[in-house]
Amino acid sequence: MTFAIHACKDGQSVVTMRISPEAAVDKARLLESLGWQVHIADSAGRRFVVLDFDRLLDLSAPASVHQHTEILSP
C-alpha cells in the first residue's frame, strides 16, 4: 500500500509518497513540527490527520500472536 503525505504552509502545497505507514507518519510528523498542516491518505482513500497517526500505525501492525503455555504437574 502507498501513502501520500499532503502538507501545506504559507500558500505552498507538497505531496510526498511513502510505501510504509511508519515512514509516512515519520515524514508527516517532521513536517508538522516545522509548522506545516499535514494529513496522510492511503491508497484506499482513507485520510488520517495528526490525531489519527497512531491509529494508522495500529492498523498496519501485524496481529500479535498470543502463546499459551500450560504447566503440567507430574
N, C-alpha and C positions, 0 to 999 in steps of 0.2 A: 504494500500500500504506500502511496506517496502522500506527503503532507505539504501544503502550501502555507507559508508564513506571510501574512498580509500585514504591512506596517505603514503608518502614515504619521507625518510630523511636518509642521510648517509648510503645508501645501504640497509636500512630496509624498509619493507613494512608491513602495517597493514590494515585490513579491519574490520570495526565495523558496526553493523546493528542497525537501529533505526526504529520505526514504525510511527513516525510523522515527517513531514518536519521541524517543529520548533526544535525538538530535534536533528535532523540530522544537521541542519545549526548551532546550538549552538556548537555541538561537532566539526564540521568541522572548525568553526571559532576559537575555542580554539586551535586545532592542528595547524592551520595556524599561529596563534600568537606565537606558540612555534617553528616556523621555518619549519614545515612540508609542503610539497606540497600536496594539497588536491583537491579532486573533489568528488561529490556525484552522485551516479547513482540510478535511481528509478527502480521499478520492471518492468516498461515498456521499459527499456533500454535507457532512456534519461540520458544524462550526463550533470552535472552542475558544472562549475568551479567557483572559488571565485567570479568573477564578475557577475555570474548568480544567486547567492544565494537569492538575493531579489526577483528575478523573480520566483524562486521556491516557496518562501513564498507567493507571489501574486497568483500563480496558485492554491495553496492549500486553500486560503481564500475563505470562502463562499461568494456567490454573495450578495452584500449589498441590503437590502430591502429599497426602497425609499417610504416614505409615503407622500401622497399628502393631504394637509388639505385645505379645501375650507371654507371660511368665508362667510356666507350668511347674507345679510342685511335684517332687518325687513321690 
